[in-house]
Amino acid sequence: MKFAKALTGEFADFFRFRVGDYRVVFSRSQEGLLQIVNVSRIGHRKHIYE
């Protein structure tokens, strides 16, 4: 994904998207031609990975 960054460690199946000081943590899957994005968390960067 162009603007997303893959996470590591226990969050290895997730990606993050940065919006200023906030982060959107999500996973994705694909069913045929359809790509599904499942948003897990949205929060400030200080607290999102706790």
PyMOL Python script that loads the backbone (N, CA, C, O; Angstrom):
from pymol import cmd

cmd.read_pdbstr("""\
ATOM      1  N   MET A   1       0.841  -1.177   0.000  1.00  0.00           N
ATOM      2  CA  MET A   1       0.000   0.000   0.000  1.00  0.00           C
ATOM      3  C   MET A   1       0.890   1.245   0.000  1.00  0.00           C
ATOM      4  O   MET A   1       1.915   1.289   0.680  1.00  0.00           O
ATOM      5  N   LYS A   2       0.499   2.213  -0.740  1.00  0.00           N
ATOM      6  CA  LYS A   2       1.344   3.372  -0.978  1.00  0.00           C
ATOM      7  C   LYS A   2       1.589   4.229   0.268  1.00  0.00           C
ATOM      8  O   LYS A   2       2.726   4.635   0.511  1.00  0.00           O
ATOM      9  N   PHE A   3       0.561   4.510   1.055  1.00  0.00           N
ATOM     10  CA  PHE A   3       0.703   5.415   2.197  1.00  0.00           C
ATOM     11  C   PHE A   3       0.705   4.698   3.539  1.00  0.00           C
ATOM     12  O   PHE A   3       0.866   5.343   4.575  1.00  0.00           O
ATOM     13  N   ALA A   4       0.534   3.402   3.546  1.00  0.00           N
ATOM     14  CA  ALA A   4       0.482   2.647   4.794  1.00  0.00           C
ATOM     15  C   ALA A   4       1.836   2.007   5.081  1.00  0.00           C
ATOM     16  O   ALA A   4       2.615   1.724   4.171  1.00  0.00           O
ATOM     17  N   LYS A   5       2.095   1.789   6.364  1.00  0.00           N
ATOM     18  CA  LYS A   5       3.334   1.149   6.778  1.00  0.00           C
ATOM     19  C   LYS A   5       2.985  -0.128   7.534  1.00  0.00           C
ATOM     20  O   LYS A   5       2.107  -0.116   8.398  1.00  0.00           O
ATOM     21  N   ALA A   6       3.657  -1.220   7.221  1.00  0.00           N
ATOM     22  CA  ALA A   6       3.425  -2.492   7.908  1.00  0.00           C
ATOM     23  C   ALA A   6       3.985  -2.410   9.326  1.00  0.00           C
ATOM     24  O   ALA A   6       5.065  -1.860   9.543  1.00  0.00           O
ATOM     25  N   LEU A   7       3.250  -2.956  10.281  1.00  0.00           N
ATOM     26  CA  LEU A   7       3.710  -3.002  11.664  1.00  0.00           C
ATOM     27  C   LEU A   7       4.505  -4.290  11.891  1.00  0.00           C
ATOM     28  O   LEU A   7       4.474  -5.201  11.064  1.00  0.00           O
ATOM     29  N   THR A   8       5.209  -4.356  13.008  1.00  0.00           N
ATOM     30  CA  THR A   8       6.046  -5.516  13.312  1.00  0.00           C
ATOM     31  C   THR A   8       5.667  -6.100  14.665  1.00  0.00           C
ATOM     32  O   THR A   8       4.788  -5.580  15.352  1.00  0.00           O
ATOM     33  N   GLY A   9       6.331  -7.172  15.037  1.00  0.00           N
ATOM     34  CA  GLY A   9       6.111  -7.794  16.337  1.00  0.00           C
ATOM     35  C   GLY A   9       4.742  -8.429  16.438  1.00  0.00           C
ATOM     36  O   GLY A   9       4.291  -9.095  15.507  1.00  0.00           O
ATOM     37  N   GLU A  10       4.081  -8.227  17.561  1.00  0.00           N
ATOM     38  CA  GLU A  10       2.768  -8.840  17.764  1.00  0.00           C
ATOM     39  C   GLU A  10       1.693  -8.227  16.865  1.00  0.00           C
ATOM     40  O   GLU A  10       0.592  -8.769  16.763  1.00  0.00           O
ATOM     41  N   PHE A  11       1.999  -7.108  16.217  1.00  0.00           N
ATOM     42  CA  PHE A  11       1.063  -6.452  15.303  1.00  0.00           C
ATOM     43  C   PHE A  11       1.423  -6.707  13.840  1.00  0.00           C
ATOM     44  O   PHE A  11       1.048  -5.920  12.971  1.00  0.00           O
ATOM     45  N   ALA A  12       2.140  -7.785  13.556  1.00  0.00           N
ATOM     46  CA  ALA A  12       2.679  -8.036  12.215  1.00  0.00           C
ATOM     47  C   ALA A  12       1.618  -8.166  11.129  1.00  0.00           C
ATOM     48  O   ALA A  12       1.929  -7.956   9.957  1.00  0.00           O
ATOM     49  N   ASP A  13       0.390  -8.501  11.473  1.00  0.00           N
ATOM     50  CA  ASP A  13      -0.677  -8.635  10.475  1.00  0.00           C
ATOM     51  C   ASP A  13      -1.374  -7.313  10.187  1.00  0.00           C
ATOM     52  O   ASP A  13      -2.324  -7.278   9.405  1.00  0.00           O
ATOM     53  N   PHE A  14      -0.922  -6.224  10.805  1.00  0.00           N
ATOM     54  CA  PHE A  14      -1.594  -4.940  10.693  1.00  0.00           C
ATOM     55  C   PHE A  14      -0.724  -3.901   9.984  1.00  0.00           C
ATOM     56  O   PHE A  14       0.488  -4.060   9.846  1.00  0.00           O
ATOM     57  N   PHE A  15      -1.382  -2.844   9.547  1.00  0.00           N
ATOM     58  CA  PHE A  15      -0.726  -1.706   8.918  1.00  0.00           C
ATOM     59  C   PHE A  15      -1.150  -0.453   9.656  1.00  0.00           C
ATOM     60  O   PHE A  15      -2.143  -0.463  10.384  1.00  0.00           O
ATOM     61  N   ARG A  16      -0.401   0.633   9.472  1.00  0.00           N
ATOM     62  CA  ARG A  16      -0.806   1.898  10.069  1.00  0.00           C
ATOM     63  C   ARG A  16      -0.796   2.974   8.997  1.00  0.00           C
ATOM     64  O   ARG A  16       0.001   2.948   8.060  1.00  0.00           O
ATOM     65  N   PHE A  17      -1.695   3.904   9.165  1.00  0.00           N
ATOM     66  CA  PHE A  17      -1.812   5.050   8.283  1.00  0.00           C
ATOM     67  C   PHE A  17      -1.731   6.278   9.163  1.00  0.00           C
ATOM     68  O   PHE A  17      -2.478   6.384  10.135  1.00  0.00           O
ATOM     69  N   ARG A  18      -0.846   7.208   8.849  1.00  0.00           N
ATOM     70  CA  ARG A  18      -0.602   8.380   9.686  1.00  0.00           C
ATOM     71  C   ARG A  18      -1.440   9.559   9.206  1.00  0.00           C
ATOM     72  O   ARG A  18      -1.470   9.884   8.019  1.00  0.00           O
ATOM     73  N   VAL A  19      -2.121  10.191  10.165  1.00  0.00           N
ATOM     74  CA  VAL A  19      -2.896  11.401   9.888  1.00  0.00           C
ATOM     75  C   VAL A  19      -2.504  12.416  10.959  1.00  0.00           C
ATOM     76  O   VAL A  19      -3.122  12.455  12.023  1.00  0.00           O
ATOM     77  N   GLY A  20      -1.492  13.233  10.697  1.00  0.00           N
ATOM     78  CA  GLY A  20      -0.985  14.169  11.699  1.00  0.00           C
ATOM     79  C   GLY A  20      -0.445  13.415  12.891  1.00  0.00           C
ATOM     80  O   GLY A  20       0.416  12.548  12.740  1.00  0.00           O
ATOM     81  N   ASP A  21      -0.946  13.736  14.094  1.00  0.00           N
ATOM     82  CA  ASP A  21      -0.519  13.045  15.314  1.00  0.00           C
ATOM     83  C   ASP A  21      -1.348  11.807  15.601  1.00  0.00           C
ATOM     84  O   ASP A  21      -1.145  11.164  16.630  1.00  0.00           O
ATOM     85  N   TYR A  22      -2.266  11.460  14.730  1.00  0.00           N
ATOM     86  CA  TYR A  22      -3.149  10.314  14.925  1.00  0.00           C
ATOM     87  C   TYR A  22      -2.753   9.170  14.005  1.00  0.00           C
ATOM     88  O   TYR A  22      -2.160   9.378  12.947  1.00  0.00           O
ATOM     89  N   ARG A  23      -3.096   7.950  14.432  1.00  0.00           N
ATOM     90  CA  ARG A  23      -2.800   6.758  13.647  1.00  0.00           C
ATOM     91  C   ARG A  23      -4.083   5.953  13.449  1.00  0.00           C
ATOM     92  O   ARG A  23      -4.926   5.864  14.342  1.00  0.00           O
ATOM     93  N   VAL A  24      -4.207   5.378  12.272  1.00  0.00           N
ATOM     94  CA  VAL A  24      -5.286   4.450  11.960  1.00  0.00           C
ATOM     95  C   VAL A  24      -4.623   3.095  11.770  1.00  0.00           C
ATOM     96  O   VAL A  24      -3.810   2.921  10.862  1.00  0.00           O
ATOM     97  N   VAL A  25      -4.967   2.130  12.625  1.00  0.00           N
ATOM     98  CA  VAL A  25      -4.395   0.790  12.557  1.00  0.00           C
ATOM     99  C   VAL A  25      -5.441  -0.121  11.917  1.00  0.00           C
ATOM    100  O   VAL A  25      -6.595  -0.151  12.346  1.00  0.00           O
ATOM    101  N   PHE A  26      -5.029  -0.869  10.881  1.00  0.00           N
ATOM    102  CA  PHE A  26      -5.993  -1.684  10.151  1.00  0.00           C
ATOM    103  C   PHE A  26      -5.339  -2.945   9.609  1.00  0.00           C
ATOM    104  O   PHE A  26      -4.115  -3.044   9.520  1.00  0.00           O
ATOM    105  N   SER A  27      -6.173  -3.894   9.253  1.00  0.00           N
ATOM    106  CA  SER A  27      -5.733  -5.090   8.539  1.00  0.00           C
ATOM    107  C   SER A  27      -6.474  -5.115   7.215  1.00  0.00           C
ATOM    108  O   SER A  27      -7.451  -4.389   7.029  1.00  0.00           O
ATOM    109  N   ARG A  28      -6.020  -5.930   6.316  1.00  0.00           N
ATOM    110  CA  ARG A  28      -6.691  -6.019   5.021  1.00  0.00           C
ATOM    111  C   ARG A  28      -6.735  -7.463   4.561  1.00  0.00           C
ATOM    112  O   ARG A  28      -5.898  -8.282   4.942  1.00  0.00           O
ATOM    113  N   SER A  29      -7.722  -7.756   3.738  1.00  0.00           N
ATOM    114  CA  SER A  29      -7.860  -9.081   3.150  1.00  0.00           C
ATOM    115  C   SER A  29      -8.452  -8.907   1.759  1.00  0.00           C
ATOM    116  O   SER A  29      -8.949  -7.839   1.401  1.00  0.00           O
ATOM    117  N   GLN A  30      -8.386  -9.969   0.998  1.00  0.00           N
ATOM    118  CA  GLN A  30      -8.894  -9.885  -0.360  1.00  0.00           C
ATOM    119  C   GLN A  30      -9.818 -11.061  -0.633  1.00  0.00           C
ATOM    120  O   GLN A  30      -9.489 -12.211  -0.340  1.00  0.00           O
ATOM    121  N   GLU A  31     -10.975 -10.754  -1.197  1.00  0.00           N
ATOM    122  CA  GLU A  31     -11.938 -11.764  -1.621  1.00  0.00           C
ATOM    123  C   GLU A  31     -12.200 -11.543  -3.100  1.00  0.00           C
ATOM    124  O   GLU A  31     -12.971 -10.661  -3.478  1.00  0.00           O
ATOM    125  N   GLY A  32     -11.558 -12.347  -3.932  1.00  0.00           N
ATOM    126  CA  GLY A  32     -11.674 -12.157  -5.374  1.00  0.00           C
ATOM    127  C   GLY A  32     -11.046 -10.832  -5.770  1.00  0.00           C
ATOM    128  O   GLY A  32      -9.888 -10.578  -5.438  1.00  0.00           O
ATOM    129  N   LEU A  33     -11.775  -9.993  -6.464  1.00  0.00           N
ATOM    130  CA  LEU A  33     -11.280  -8.685  -6.872  1.00  0.00           C
ATOM    131  C   LEU A  33     -11.500  -7.622  -5.806  1.00  0.00           C
ATOM    132  O   LEU A  33     -10.996  -6.505  -5.928  1.00  0.00           O
ATOM    133  N   LEU A  34     -12.244  -7.959  -4.770  1.00  0.00           N
ATOM    134  CA  LEU A  34     -12.596  -7.014  -3.719  1.00  0.00           C
ATOM    135  C   LEU A  34     -11.549  -7.028  -2.613  1.00  0.00           C
ATOM    136  O   LEU A  34     -11.233  -8.090  -2.078  1.00  0.00           O
ATOM    137  N   GLN A  35     -11.011  -5.869  -2.267  1.00  0.00           N
ATOM    138  CA  GLN A  35     -10.061  -5.759  -1.167  1.00  0.00           C
ATOM    139  C   GLN A  35     -10.783  -5.148   0.031  1.00  0.00           C
ATOM    140  O   GLN A  35     -11.385  -4.081  -0.085  1.00  0.00           O
ATOM    141  N   ILE A  36     -10.725  -5.823   1.180  1.00  0.00           N
ATOM    142  CA  ILE A  36     -11.443  -5.411   2.386  1.00  0.00           C
ATOM    143  C   ILE A  36     -10.457  -4.849   3.397  1.00  0.00           C
ATOM    144  O   ILE A  36      -9.427  -5.462   3.679  1.00  0.00           O
ATOM    145  N   VAL A  37     -10.778  -3.675   3.942  1.00  0.00           N
ATOM    146  CA  VAL A  37      -9.958  -3.029   4.960  1.00  0.00           C
ATOM    147  C   VAL A  37     -10.749  -3.029   6.260  1.00  0.00           C
ATOM    148  O   VAL A  37     -11.854  -2.490   6.313  1.00  0.00           O
ATOM    149  N   ASN A  38     -10.194  -3.630   7.310  1.00  0.00           N
ATOM    150  CA  ASN A  38     -10.827  -3.698   8.626  1.00  0.00           C
ATOM    151  C   ASN A  38     -10.091  -2.765   9.580  1.00  0.00           C
ATOM    152  O   ASN A  38      -8.967  -3.061   9.986  1.00  0.00           O
ATOM    153  N   VAL A  39     -10.707  -1.647   9.943  1.00  0.00           N
ATOM    154  CA  VAL A  39     -10.087  -0.688  10.858  1.00  0.00           C
ATOM    155  C   VAL A  39     -10.194  -1.232  12.270  1.00  0.00           C
ATOM    156  O   VAL A  39     -11.290  -1.540  12.738  1.00  0.00           O
ATOM    157  N   SER A  40      -9.054  -1.353  12.959  1.00  0.00           N
ATOM    158  CA  SER A  40      -9.008  -1.892  14.317  1.00  0.00           C
ATOM    159  C   SER A  40      -9.019  -0.797  15.373  1.00  0.00           C
ATOM    160  O   SER A  40      -9.751  -0.879  16.359  1.00  0.00           O
ATOM    161  N   ARG A  41      -8.196   0.235  15.157  1.00  0.00           N
ATOM    162  CA  ARG A  41      -8.082   1.305  16.152  1.00  0.00           C
ATOM    163  C   ARG A  41      -7.788   2.623  15.466  1.00  0.00           C
ATOM    164  O   ARG A  41      -7.160   2.665  14.407  1.00  0.00           O
ATOM    165  N   ILE A  42      -8.250   3.698  16.084  1.00  0.00           N
ATOM    166  CA  ILE A  42      -7.900   5.058  15.682  1.00  0.00           C
ATOM    167  C   ILE A  42      -7.574   5.795  16.968  1.00  0.00           C
ATOM    168  O   ILE A  42      -8.372   5.785  17.905  1.00  0.00           O
ATOM    169  N   GLY A  43      -6.410   6.436  17.028  1.00  0.00           N
ATOM    170  CA  GLY A  43      -6.053   7.137  18.252  1.00  0.00           C
ATOM    171  C   GLY A  43      -4.791   7.958  18.111  1.00  0.00           C
ATOM    172  O   GLY A  43      -4.108   7.912  17.088  1.00  0.00           O
ATOM    173  N   HIS A  44      -4.495   8.710  19.158  1.00  0.00           N
ATOM    174  CA  HIS A  44      -3.290   9.525  19.207  1.00  0.00           C
ATOM    175  C   HIS A  44      -2.069   8.620  19.244  1.00  0.00           C
ATOM    176  O   HIS A  44      -2.108   7.528  19.812  1.00  0.00           O
ATOM    177  N   ARG A  45      -0.999   9.078  18.640  1.00  0.00           N
ATOM    178  CA  ARG A  45       0.204   8.250  18.524  1.00  0.00           C
ATOM    179  C   ARG A  45       0.791   7.842  19.859  1.00  0.00           C
ATOM    180  O   ARG A  45       1.453   6.807  19.931  1.00  0.00           O
ATOM    181  N   LYS A  46       0.578   8.613  20.929  1.00  0.00           N
ATOM    182  CA  LYS A  46       1.101   8.252  22.251  1.00  0.00           C
ATOM    183  C   LYS A  46       0.407   7.037  22.845  1.00  0.00           C
ATOM    184  O   LYS A  46       0.994   6.324  23.659  1.00  0.00           O
ATOM    185  N   HIS A  47      -0.840   6.793  22.445  1.00  0.00           N
ATOM    186  CA  HIS A  47      -1.647   5.759  23.115  1.00  0.00           C
ATOM    187  C   HIS A  47      -2.082   4.616  22.204  1.00  0.00           C
ATOM    188  O   HIS A  47      -2.625   3.626  22.695  1.00  0.00           O
ATOM    189  N   ILE A  48      -1.868   4.714  20.926  1.00  0.00           N
ATOM    190  CA  ILE A  48      -2.452   3.747  19.991  1.00  0.00           C
ATOM    191  C   ILE A  48      -1.881   2.342  20.128  1.00  0.00           C
ATOM    192  O   ILE A  48      -2.606   1.375  19.894  1.00  0.00           O
ATOM    193  N   TYR A  49      -0.620   2.189  20.495  1.00  0.00           N
ATOM    194  CA  TYR A  49       0.016   0.873  20.514  1.00  0.00           C
ATOM    195  C   TYR A  49       0.030   0.227  21.902  1.00  0.00           C
ATOM    196  O   TYR A  49       0.697  -0.788  22.100  1.00  0.00           O
ATOM    197  N   GLU A  50      -0.677   0.785  22.838  1.00  0.00           N
ATOM    198  CA  GLU A  50      -0.711   0.239  24.209  1.00  0.00           C
ATOM    199  C   GLU A  50      -1.625  -0.956  24.301  1.00  0.00           C
ATOM    200  O   GLU A  50      -1.773  -1.539  25.376  1.00  0.00           O
TER     201      GLU A  50
END
""", "prot")
cmd.dss("prot")
cmd.show_as("cartoon", "prot")
cmd.util.cbc("prot")
cmd.orient("prot")
